[in-house]
Structure formats: C-alpha cells, structure tokens
Amino acid sequence: MSERRIFVSTMHDEIDRGAVALGLGVGYVPSSAMPLIAAEAGFSWLFIDLEHNALTSRDAAEVCMSAIGCGVTPLVRLGRDDIHDGSRLLDNGAGGIVMPRVQNRGDGERLVSFCKYPPIGTRSWGGPSPHLGFPPAPASTLMTLANERSLAVAMVESVSGLDHIEEIASTPGLDAIFVGAIDLSVELGFGGDVTPPSVVESVGRCASTALKHGLLVGLGGVFGTKALPFYTNMGFQFVLGGIDYRLLMESARSRISLLRGHWQAR
C-alpha cells in the first residue's frame, strides 16, 4: 500500500485549509453504507455513538472500515466506563475516540492513555491497523503516524467540565475538545435550550480555551436555524450536522406530507 493511502482524511484536509468539517451521527443505522452516504452528501466525518445506542464494537468496526475507503473520518464515542475499549476501536479503523462527560484533567489523561502509543500514552501495539494501510513499515514509524492522526477527543458537557476546562485543555496528548451544548444547557438549568446567553457564553469559553491550547474544537447539539447564528463565529473546526434517525424522520415526514397532499387532493 502506497504512502499516500495512509490516513486519508477529508476531515483533516478541510480543517487544515480552514474549512468547517461537518459530521453525520450514526446511532441507529450501523450500516457500511453510511460512510458512502455521508461522503456523497458532503459530510467528512462520522460520530458513531456507542454511549446512548445499542451499537456494538463490531458494528462500529464495520462502519469504520467502510469509512476509511471513503476518506471519511470515523470518530467513536464510548461510554465513560468503556473508554478502555478505545485502543481496540482504534485498532479496528476508528479515526478517533470521544470520551463523554470529561470532568477534569484526570479524565483527559485516562482518555489519552488508551488512545496514544508510548511515550504519550500506554496503548499497546496490535499491528498495523486498517487506516495505516497495512504497510511494510517499522512499528515505530506507524505508531508515530497513529499518534499524530488518531484523535483523542474530550467531550465537555457538564458544569464540572466547564469549571475545569483550563486543566482539561492542557492535558498532554489531548487533540480536541468537543462541546456538547445540549447537556451543558441542561446542567445550566435551561433544559436543552442552547440559545440563552449564559449557555452561549459557556460554550464559547470552552471553544476559546481549547483554541488557546492549540487543540481542535468541535460542537454538537446545535442544529436549528434559530441557534446556529449564536455559534458560527466561535472558531469551531468540526461540527456535528445531524444524526441518522433524526434526519430520516425529517425526510420521512416531509415525504409523507408531500404524498398525502397529492393523493388526498385527488
């Protein structure tokens, strides 16, 4: 496999040229077709959710391996107590691991330890993983590449995480902060409404702190036309644009409305 095939990533390319990388959430449709659909629609990364949905590690691995061939970067969110599985998902095609509800630097260090090879973390060598292209290269070279391109992503979505954002962002080896705006708004007392000024300010503080520390910064939970204008100038580099089942429901409702309007008019 040629060198140019290693870690092909539209997401990284978009971020490198200053564009916002838009992602598609995978929660209920763990099909190998999802990366193809995402790429065709213009999404450059996937948010594969193993925290809230019934997807298995095998489901995630199959989606990840399909994504590699499309240049779409698959990020996998694990449950906090399952973050030790991060190494195994990275060995099977994940382009990064998202740890939810990161509360402090200790959480960030735990995430990094499972995502990065020594000397940064403690991830063990399991051989060339799929996105490395199985090249005949020394393990040390491949581990360096993996450390550079596989993302350790801390999800900040709580008041505790907000209070400790400075120490989280300074975690050695951490690559990105992903702000969960909806859960953060709930903890701030706004029940999922992401438009109040204090919610917007809190999300902005997370973003500016991450950028100050040279991290990538992402955003989830802001989808509506009313809320989007509050967040477009905060420096976000990757943004979750929608989740499979919600987009399917929106499309299905639109189609049923069209069909009923036609057939009932006859």
ABEGO torsion letter per residue (X at the ends): XBAAABGBBAAAAAAAAGBBBBBBBBAABBBAAAAAAAAAAGBABBBBBAAABABBAAAAAAAAAAAAAAGBBBBBBBBAAAAAAAAAAAAAGBAEBBBBGBABAAAAAAAAAAABBOAABABBBAEBBAAAGGBBBBAAAAAAAAAAABBBBBBBABAAAAAAAAAAAABBGBABBBBBAAAAAAAAGAGGBAABAAAAAAAAAAAAAAAAAGBBBBBBGBABAAAAAAAAAAGBABBBAEBAAAAAAAAAAAAAAAAAAAAAAX
